[in-house]
Amino acid sequence: MSIEEDRKKKKGASNTTPQRDSRNHNHTFLAPTDIARSHQHIIVGTTSPAIETGDSHVHRIYVRTSYDPKDDDGHWHMVDVTTGAAIEVPGDEHTHYFDGETSYDLGHRHCFDNITASITNDAEDC
């Protein structure tokens, strides 16, 4: 039995494959911030589900940065940005560009920019 046949059997799937809603997905991301006051943070997480915008969609990124334990002023920052529209990439996949600034804490903020991990536009569940 193939892996696909085994999956269908476990799910009780019929011979027809349901259509996937291309808007019902999210992306992972990982981005370093710039250096401010002799340190930097990492921004990592998963976006919100897709938010329709005209002929495309965007995602919200709302996370807390990595913690900086230096000195007695250990801290993190908040990130709340919206990605750009979908950017098609080879392999029937897409990604999103995002950029912004962290919250202002302890007299400074950090800038960042990157792209989300790409996903297949017609991905199926495992």
Helices and strands as residue ranges (DSSP letters): H 3-11, E 28-32, E 42-46, E 51-53, E 56-58, E 60-64, E 78-82, E 87-89, E 93-95, E 97-101, E 111-115, E 119-120
